[in-house]
Amino acid sequence: MHRSSFVNIIGNPNVGKSSLTNALIGQKLSIITSKAQTTRHRILAILNHEDYQLVISDTPGVIKPSHKLHKSMMDFVSLTTEDADILLYVVEQNDHNLKDEKLFSKIKNIKIPVILVINKIDLIDQEKLNNELNFWNDNLPNAEIWPTSVKESFNIDKLLFRLIELSPESPPFFPKDQLTDKSERFFVNEIIREKILLNYKKEVPYSVEVVTEEFKEQEEIIRIRSVINVERSTQKGIIIGHKGSAIKNLGTQSRIDIEKFFGKKVFIDLHVKVNKNWRSDDNKLKNFGYQNN
């Protein structure tokens, strides 16, 4: 008997959705930072085994859109309630409301298994955990409640086993050697963007979109050329830094992680381009892989 399912993960920003995805599949596919809106796309992480295939969907945190990029991000989230076999709703302490009441109403009335994951329980005591359990039992009675700590690897293996149990009998949706629906260039873009989120402040990381224009894999080395798109010329100056020091540091940090990801030596060539107001331009968003219908 073979089981397969789409396991879709949703929740507010910074509750640990991407960390949980990475923990379940046993490797880092989704980028992680402490900043909101780190995840912009819907990323499928495919966990393959002889007896099962779990297609785990990591999504952007639920936000109230303030421009067209946010709207596109929330379109990715809304899809997760439509094609899921199992829904994982991830929260942390006192994280009691999704920022989209319609979406929360859908979760309460959905006809598929819902697992409410209370993450980061290593940061709270038993009394606070009991309060959370009582709150969610009252407010989401259709859900199984799983206290977890991704950081401490608490309950992750048991949660994975439960997801397999809940998965229907089905052949695999994807070839068994496929790990994700995204390309090599996508992960290069994401690794560079993660380093920008970690190294730059204020609005700059949120105004950036990375596009890898060349990805040439040779026997000994991968040669990469990536363009960092920003919205204003002042942001370009900040990304580059004094005498190019900031972008040089960015390139070094990105190269190290890209080499780990692909297991091969990497040469990376970074450029910065001003692409005015790209976050509010439908055509530019579509070119960057954000679907606008």
GUDOBA-818062 format. One line per 10 residues: number of its first residue (from 1); for each residue x, y, z of N, C-alpha, C. Coordinates in steps of 0.2 Angstrom, whole numbers, plus 5000, padded with zeros to 4 digits. Layout:
<sites>
NUM> X Y Z X Y Z X Y Z | ...
</sites>
This chain:
<sites>
1> 5004 4994 5000 5000 5000 5000 5004 5006 5000 | 5003 5011 4996 5007 5017 4995 5002 5023 4997 | 5004 5028 5001 5000 5034 5003 5004 5040 5000 | 4999 5045 4998 5002 5051 4995 4997 5056 4998 | 5000 5062 4999 4996 5068 5001 4999 5075 5000 | 4995 5080 4999 4997 5087 4999 4996 5089 5006 | 5001 5091 5009 5001 5094 5016 5003 5101 5016 | 4998 5105 5017 4999 5112 5016 4999 5116 5022 | 5004 5120 5023 5006 5124 5029 5004 5131 5029 | 5000 5133 5034 4998 5141 5034 4999 5143 5041
11> 4999 5150 5041 5000 5153 5048 5002 5160 5047 | 5002 5164 5053 5005 5171 5053 5012 5171 5051 | 5015 5177 5050 5022 5177 5049 5026 5175 5055 | 5032 5172 5054 5037 5171 5060 5035 5166 5065 | 5030 5161 5063 5028 5156 5068 5032 5150 5067 | 5036 5149 5062 5040 5144 5061 5038 5139 5055 | 5034 5141 5051 5031 5137 5045 5037 5134 5041 | 5042 5139 5039 5047 5136 5035 5052 5132 5039 | 5053 5133 5045 5057 5129 5049 5054 5122 5050 | 5047 5122 5051 5044 5115 5051 5044 5112 5045
21> 5044 5115 5039 5044 5112 5033 5051 5108 5032 | 5056 5112 5034 5063 5110 5033 5064 5104 5038 | 5061 5104 5044 5062 5099 5049 5059 5092 5047 | 5053 5093 5044 5049 5087 5041 5053 5083 5036 | 5056 5087 5031 5059 5084 5025 5066 5082 5027 | 5069 5085 5032 5076 5083 5034 5081 5087 5030 | 5080 5093 5027 5085 5097 5024 5082 5104 5023 | 5086 5109 5022 5084 5116 5021 5082 5117 5014 | 5076 5118 5013 5074 5120 5006 5071 5127 5007 | 5067 5129 5012 5065 5136 5013 5069 5140 5017
31> 5070 5146 5015 5075 5151 5019 5071 5153 5025 | 5075 5155 5030 5073 5156 5037 5076 5162 5039 | 5073 5167 5041 5075 5173 5045 5070 5175 5050 | 5072 5179 5055 5068 5182 5060 5063 5187 5057 | 5064 5189 5051 5060 5195 5048 5053 5192 5045 | 5048 5196 5046 5042 5194 5043 5042 5194 5035 | 5038 5191 5032 5038 5190 5024 5044 5188 5021 | 5048 5183 5025 5054 5180 5022 5052 5176 5016 | 5046 5172 5017 5044 5167 5012 5039 5171 5008 | 5040 5172 5001 5036 5175 4997 5032 5171 4992
41> 5035 5165 4991 5032 5160 4986 5029 5154 4989 | 5025 5150 4986 5023 5144 4988 5028 5139 4986 | 5031 5135 4990 5037 5131 4989 5034 5124 4990 | 5035 5119 4986 5033 5112 4987 5039 5108 4989 | 5039 5105 4995 5045 5101 4997 5042 5094 4997 | 5046 5089 4993 5043 5083 4992 5047 5078 4996 | 5044 5074 5001 5047 5069 5005 5045 5062 5002 | 5050 5059 5000 5049 5052 4996 5051 5046 5001 | 5047 5041 5001 5049 5035 5004 5046 5029 5000 | 5048 5023 5001 5046 5018 4997 5038 5017 4998
51> 5035 5019 5004 5028 5018 5005 5024 5024 5005 | 5027 5030 5004 5023 5036 5004 5027 5042 5001 | 5023 5047 4999 5026 5053 4997 5021 5059 5000 | 5025 5063 5003 5021 5069 5006 5024 5075 5002 | 5019 5079 4999 5021 5085 4996 5019 5091 5001 | 5024 5093 5004 5023 5098 5009 5024 5105 5006 | 5018 5109 5007 5018 5116 5004 5019 5121 5009 | 5025 5125 5009 5027 5130 5013 5024 5137 5009 | 5021 5141 5013 5018 5147 5010 5020 5153 5014 | 5019 5159 5011 5020 5165 5015 5015 5166 5021
61> 5018 5170 5026 5014 5171 5031 5008 5176 5030 | 5002 5175 5033 4996 5178 5031 4997 5186 5034 | 4996 5190 5029 4996 5197 5030 4990 5201 5027 | 4989 5207 5029 4985 5211 5025 4989 5215 5020 | 4987 5214 5014 4991 5216 5008 4991 5224 5008 | 4997 5227 5007 4998 5234 5006 5000 5236 4999 | 5002 5231 4995 5003 5232 4988 5003 5226 4984 | 5004 5226 4978 5002 5220 4973 5006 5214 4975 | 5012 5215 4977 5017 5209 4979 5013 5206 4984 | 5011 5209 4990 5007 5206 4995 5001 5202 4993
71> 4997 5205 4988 4991 5202 4985 4993 5196 4982 | 4999 5196 4978 5001 5189 4975 5003 5184 4980 | 5006 5186 4985 5008 5182 4991 5002 5178 4994 | 4997 5182 4995 4991 5180 4998 4987 5175 4993 | 4988 5176 4987 4985 5172 4982 4988 5165 4983 | 4994 5165 4984 4997 5158 4985 4994 5155 4991 | 4993 5159 4997 4990 5156 5003 4983 5153 5002 | 4979 5157 4998 4972 5155 4997 4972 5148 4993 | 4976 5147 4989 4976 5141 4985 4977 5135 4990 | 4980 5136 4996 4982 5130 5000 4976 5127 5003
81> 4970 5130 5004 4964 5127 5006 4960 5124 5001 | 4962 5125 4995 4959 5122 4989 4962 5115 4987 | 4968 5114 4988 4971 5108 4985 4974 5103 4990 | 4973 5105 4997 4976 5101 5002 4972 5094 5004 | 4976 5089 5005 4973 5083 5008 4973 5084 5016 | 4979 5087 5019 4979 5089 5026 4982 5096 5027 | 4979 5099 5031 4981 5106 5032 4984 5107 5039 | 4990 5110 5039 4994 5111 5045 4993 5119 5047 | 4990 5121 5052 4989 5128 5054 4994 5129 5060 | 5000 5133 5059 5005 5134 5063 5004 5140 5067
91> 5004 5140 5074 5004 5146 5078 5009 5146 5083 | 5010 5151 5087 5014 5151 5093 5010 5154 5099 | 5012 5155 5105 5008 5157 5110 5005 5164 5109 | 4999 5165 5111 4995 5171 5110 4994 5173 5103 | 4995 5168 5098 4995 5170 5091 4987 5167 5089 | 4982 5171 5091 4976 5169 5091 4971 5171 5085 | 4974 5175 5081 4970 5177 5075 4974 5177 5068 | 4971 5174 5063 4974 5175 5057 4972 5182 5055 | 4976 5185 5050 4975 5192 5048 4969 5192 5043 | 4967 5186 5041 4961 5186 5036 4956 5181 5039
101> 4950 5185 5041 4945 5181 5044 4941 5176 5040 | 4941 5178 5033 4938 5173 5028 4942 5167 5028 | 4949 5167 5028 4953 5161 5028 4952 5157 5035 | 4952 5161 5040 4951 5157 5047 4944 5153 5047 | 4939 5157 5044 4932 5153 5043 4933 5147 5039 | 4937 5148 5033 4938 5142 5029 4941 5136 5033 | 4946 5138 5037 4949 5132 5041 4945 5129 5046 | 4940 5133 5049 4935 5130 5054 4930 5126 5051 | 4929 5127 5044 4924 5123 5041 4926 5118 5036 | 4933 5117 5035 4936 5113 5030 4934 5106 5031
111> 4933 5102 5026 4932 5095 5027 4937 5090 5027 | 4943 5092 5027 4949 5088 5027 4952 5088 5034 | 4957 5084 5036 4960 5084 5042 4964 5090 5043 | 4963 5094 5049 4967 5100 5051 4971 5098 5057 | 4977 5100 5057 4982 5099 5063 4984 5106 5065 | 4983 5108 5071 4985 5114 5074 4991 5113 5077 | 4997 5116 5075 5003 5115 5077 5005 5121 5082 | 5006 5120 5088 5008 5125 5093 5015 5125 5093 | 5019 5129 5090 5026 5129 5089 5029 5133 5095 | 5036 5132 5096 5040 5136 5100 5038 5135 5108
121> 5035 5129 5109 5033 5127 5116 5039 5127 5121 | 5045 5127 5118 5051 5127 5123 5052 5134 5126 | 5048 5139 5124 5048 5146 5126 5043 5147 5131 | 5039 5142 5133 5033 5144 5138 5033 5138 5143 | 5029 5140 5148 5029 5135 5154 5022 5131 5153 | 5021 5126 5157 5015 5121 5156 5009 5125 5157 | 5008 5130 5162 5002 5134 5162 5000 5138 5156 | 5005 5141 5153 5004 5144 5147 5002 5140 5141 | 5005 5134 5141 5003 5129 5136 4996 5126 5137 | 4994 5125 5143 4987 5123 5145 4982 5128 5142
131> 4984 5135 5143 4980 5140 5141 4979 5140 5134 | 4984 5139 5130 4984 5138 5123 4980 5132 5121 | 4981 5126 5124 4977 5121 5122 4969 5122 5123 | 4968 5125 5129 4960 5127 5130 4958 5131 5125 | 4962 5137 5123 4959 5141 5118 4958 5138 5112 | 4962 5134 5109 4962 5131 5102 4957 5126 5102 | 4956 5122 5108 4950 5117 5108 4944 5120 5108 | 4943 5126 5110 4937 5130 5110 4936 5133 5103 | 4941 5136 5100 4940 5140 5094 4942 5136 5088 | 4945 5130 5088 4946 5126 5082 4944 5119 5084
141> 4938 5118 5085 4936 5111 5088 4937 5105 5082 | 4938 5107 5076 4939 5102 5071 4946 5100 5070 | 4951 5103 5074 4958 5102 5073 4961 5097 5078 | 4966 5093 5076 4970 5090 5081 4975 5095 5083 | 4977 5095 5090 4982 5100 5092 4988 5096 5094 | 4994 5099 5091 5000 5096 5092 5005 5101 5095 | 5007 5101 5101 5012 5105 5104 5019 5103 5101 | 5023 5108 5098 5029 5106 5095 5035 5111 5097 | 5041 5109 5096 5046 5114 5096 5051 5112 5090 | 5051 5115 5085 5055 5114 5079 5063 5114 5081
151> 5064 5120 5085 5071 5121 5088 5074 5115 5092 | 5069 5112 5096 5072 5107 5100 5070 5100 5097 | 5067 5100 5091 5065 5093 5088 5060 5090 5092 | 5056 5093 5096 5051 5090 5100 5044 5088 5096 | 5042 5082 5096 5036 5080 5092 5036 5080 5085 | 5042 5081 5082 5042 5082 5074 5042 5075 5071 | 5045 5070 5074 5045 5063 5071 5038 5060 5072 | 5035 5062 5078 5028 5059 5079 5023 5063 5074 | 5024 5069 5073 5020 5073 5069 5020 5070 5062 | 5026 5069 5059 5027 5066 5053 5024 5059 5052
161> 5024 5055 5057 5021 5048 5057 5013 5049 5057 | 5011 5054 5060 5003 5056 5060 5001 5058 5053 | 5005 5062 5050 5004 5064 5043 5004 5059 5038 | 5008 5054 5039 5008 5048 5035 5002 5044 5036 | 5000 5043 5042 4994 5040 5044 4987 5043 5041 | 4987 5049 5041 4981 5053 5038 4981 5053 5030 | 4987 5051 5027 4987 5052 5020 4983 5046 5017 | 4979 5048 5011 4975 5043 5008 4980 5038 5004 | 4977 5032 5003 4980 5028 4998 4980 5031 4991 | 4986 5031 4988 4987 5034 4982 4994 5033 4979
171> 4994 5033 4972 5001 5033 4969 5005 5039 4970 | 5011 5040 4969 5015 5046 4970 5012 5051 4965 | 5012 5058 4967 5010 5063 4962 5016 5065 4958 | 5022 5064 4961 5029 5066 4957 5033 5061 4957 | 5038 5061 4952 5043 5056 4952 5047 5055 4959 | 5049 5049 4961 5052 5048 4967 5058 5051 4968 | 5062 5053 4963 5068 5057 4964 5068 5064 4964 | 5061 5067 4964 5060 5074 4964 5060 5077 4971 | 5063 5082 4972 5063 5085 4979 5059 5091 4980 | 5057 5094 4974 5054 5101 4975 5051 5102 4968
181> 5047 5107 4968 5044 5109 4961 5048 5115 4958 | 5053 5118 4962 5057 5124 4960 5063 5122 4957 | 5066 5127 4953 5072 5126 4949 5078 5127 4953 | 5084 5125 4950 5090 5127 4954 5091 5135 4954 | 5089 5139 4949 5089 5146 4949 5085 5149 4955 | 5079 5146 4956 5075 5148 4961 5079 5148 4968 | 5082 5143 4970 5085 5142 4976 5091 5146 4977 | 5095 5148 4971 5100 5153 4971 5097 5160 4973 | 5092 5161 4970 5088 5168 4971 5087 5168 4979 | 5084 5163 4981 5081 5163 4988 5087 5163 4993
191> 5093 5160 4992 5099 5160 4996 5101 5167 4996 | 5102 5170 4991 5104 5177 4990 5100 5182 4994 | 5093 5181 4993 5088 5185 4997 5088 5184 5004 | 5089 5178 5006 5090 5177 5013 5096 5181 5016 | 5102 5181 5013 5107 5185 5015 5106 5192 5015 | 5102 5195 5011 5100 5202 5011 5096 5203 5017 | 5091 5199 5018 5087 5200 5024 5091 5200 5030 | 5096 5196 5031 5100 5196 5037 5105 5201 5037 | 5107 5204 5032 5113 5209 5032 5110 5216 5031 | 5104 5218 5029 5102 5224 5027 5096 5226 5032
201> 5095 5232 5033 5090 5235 5038 5084 5238 5034 | 5079 5240 5038 5073 5244 5036 5070 5241 5030 | 5068 5245 5025 5064 5243 5020 5068 5240 5014 | 5075 5240 5014 5079 5238 5009 5078 5230 5007 | 5078 5226 5012 5076 5219 5010 5070 5217 5007 | 5065 5221 5009 5058 5220 5006 5057 5223 4999 | 5062 5227 4997 5061 5231 4990 5066 5227 4985 | 5068 5221 4987 5073 5217 4983 5070 5211 4980 | 5071 5210 4974 5069 5204 4971 5076 5201 4967 | 5078 5195 4968 5084 5192 4965 5082 5188 4959
211> 5085 5189 4953 5084 5185 4947 5091 5182 4945 | 5092 5176 4944 5098 5172 4942 5097 5172 4934 | 5101 5175 4931 5101 5176 4924 5105 5170 4920 | 5111 5168 4924 5115 5163 4921 5116 5157 4927 | 5115 5151 4925 5117 5146 4930 5120 5140 4925 | 5127 5140 4925 5130 5136 4921 5134 5131 4925 | 5132 5124 4925 5135 5119 4929 5140 5116 4924 | 5146 5116 4927 5152 5112 4924 5154 5107 4928 | 5159 5103 4926 5161 5097 4930 5163 5099 4937 | 5167 5104 4937 5170 5106 4944 5167 5112 4947
221> 5163 5116 4943 5161 5122 4946 5154 5124 4943 | 5150 5128 4947 5144 5131 4944 5145 5138 4944 | 5144 5141 4938 5145 5148 4937 5138 5152 4937 | 5138 5157 4941 5131 5160 4942 5132 5167 4941 | 5127 5170 4938 5126 5177 4937 5119 5179 4939 | 5119 5183 4945 5112 5185 4948 5112 5193 4948 | 5106 5195 4947 5104 5202 4947 5100 5204 4953 | 5102 5208 4957 5097 5211 4963 5094 5217 4961 | 5087 5216 4960 5083 5222 4958 5080 5225 4964 | 5081 5232 4964 5079 5236 4969 5074 5242 4966
231> 5070 5245 4971 5066 5250 4968 5068 5257 4967 | 5074 5259 4971 5076 5266 4971 5084 5266 4970 | 5087 5271 4967 5094 5271 4967 5098 5272 4973 | 5094 5275 4979 5097 5275 4985 5098 5268 4988 | 5093 5263 4986 5094 5256 4989 5100 5253 4985 | 5101 5254 4979 5106 5251 4975 5113 5253 4979 | 5114 5259 4981 5120 5262 4984 5121 5258 4991 | 5115 5257 4994 5116 5253 5001 5118 5246 5000 | 5115 5243 4995 5116 5236 4993 5124 5235 4991 | 5126 5240 4987 5133 5239 4985 5138 5241 4991
241> 5136 5246 4995 5141 5248 5000 5147 5252 4998 | 5150 5255 5003 5156 5259 5002 5162 5255 4998 | 5163 5257 4993 5169 5254 4988 5167 5247 4987 | 5160 5245 4987 5158 5238 4985 5159 5233 4991 | 5160 5236 4997 5161 5231 5003 5155 5227 5005 | 5149 5230 5004 5143 5226 5006 5141 5221 5001 | 5142 5222 4995 5140 5217 4990 5145 5212 4990 | 5151 5213 4991 5157 5208 4992 5155 5203 4997 | 5153 5206 5003 5152 5202 5009 5145 5198 5007 | 5141 5201 5004 5134 5197 5002 5136 5191 4997
251> 5141 5193 4993 5143 5187 4988 5146 5182 4991 | 5150 5183 4996 5154 5178 5000 5149 5174 5004 | 5145 5177 5008 5140 5173 5012 5135 5169 5007 | 5133 5171 5002 5129 5168 4997 5132 5162 4994 | 5139 5163 4992 5142 5158 4989 5143 5152 4993 | 5145 5153 5000 5146 5148 5005 5140 5143 5005 | 5134 5146 5006 5128 5143 5006 5125 5139 5000 | 5127 5142 4994 5125 5139 4988 5129 5133 4987 | 5136 5133 4989 5140 5128 4988 5138 5122 4993 | 5135 5124 4999 5133 5118 5003 5126 5115 5000
261> 5122 5119 4997 5116 5117 4994 5117 5112 4988 | 5122 5114 4984 5123 5110 4978 5129 5105 4978 | 5133 5106 4984 5138 5101 4985 5144 5102 4980 | 5145 5108 4977 5150 5109 4972 5152 5116 4973 | 5158 5117 4970 5161 5124 4970 5157 5129 4966 | 5157 5135 4968 5153 5140 4965 5157 5146 4964 | 5156 5149 4958 5158 5156 4957 5152 5160 4955 | 5151 5166 4959 5145 5170 4959 5147 5177 4957 | 5143 5180 4952 5144 5187 4950 5137 5190 4951 | 5138 5195 4956 5132 5199 4958 5131 5206 4955
271> 5125 5208 4953 5124 5215 4950 5118 5217 4953 | 5118 5224 4953 5112 5228 4956 5109 5232 4951 | 5102 5232 4950 5098 5235 4945 5092 5239 4948 | 5091 5245 4946 5085 5249 4949 5079 5247 4944 | 5074 5244 4947 5068 5242 4944 5062 5245 4947 | 5061 5252 4945 5056 5256 4949 5049 5253 4950 | 5047 5253 4957 5041 5251 4959 5038 5244 4956 | 5043 5240 4956 5042 5233 4954 5036 5229 4958 | 5036 5231 4964 5031 5228 4969 5024 5229 4967 | 5023 5235 4963 5016 5237 4962 5015 5236 4954
281> 5019 5233 4950 5018 5232 4943 5016 5225 4941 | 5010 5224 4939 5008 5217 4937 5013 5214 4932 | 5015 5217 4927 5019 5214 4922 5026 5212 4925 | 5029 5216 4929 5035 5214 4933 5034 5209 4938 | 5029 5209 4941 5028 5203 4946 5027 5197 4943 | 5023 5197 4937 5023 5191 4933 5029 5188 4931 | 5034 5193 4928 5040 5191 4926 5045 5188 4932 | 5043 5190 4938 5047 5188 4944 5044 5181 4947 | 5039 5179 4943 5036 5172 4946 5030 5173 4950 | 5027 5179 4951 5021 5180 4956 5015 5180 4951
291> 5011 5175 4952 5005 5174 4947 5000 5179 4949 | 4998 5183 4944 4992 5188 4945 4987 5186 4940 | 4981 5184 4943 4976 5183 4938 4971 5188 4938
</sites>
